[in-house]
Amino acid sequence: MKVRLYLDEDAADSDFVYALRSRRVDVESAHEADMLSRADVEHLAYATTQGRVLFTFNTGHFCRLHAEFRAAGKPHAGIVVSRQQHYSVGEQMRRLLKLIARKTAEEMQNQLEFLSQWG
C-alpha cells in the first residue's frame, strides 16, 4: 500500500500540502483533521489510527516518542522528521516523494526516517 501522510501543525504549510496533492499524494494536515493545539503524542496516535505516516519538524519530541512507543511495544504508522527551515518547499517535496516512491506504508510501520537521508 502507498504511504499516506499526516502533517502536524509545524509542517502543515498550505503551499506544501497543495504541492503534494498536485502530485497525487494522499495528505492530511492537522488543521483539516481538527487537531490544532494537541499534544505530540495525540498527533502520533491520530496519524496511526488513520494509517498515515506523520511528517514533522519537531525532531526532538518525535524521536523521543518513537523510542517510547518502541520500548512500550506500541505501534505507529511511521514518522518522518526534518529540520525546520532547512529545505525549501520544493526540496521537502522532492525528498518526500523519493521516500514514498521507495517505501510502502507497511515498510514505514514503526520506522523513524530523517528527511535528510532522502537527498
Order of alpha helices (4+ residues) and beta strands (2+ residues): beta-alpha-beta-alpha-beta-alpha-beta-alpha-alpha-beta
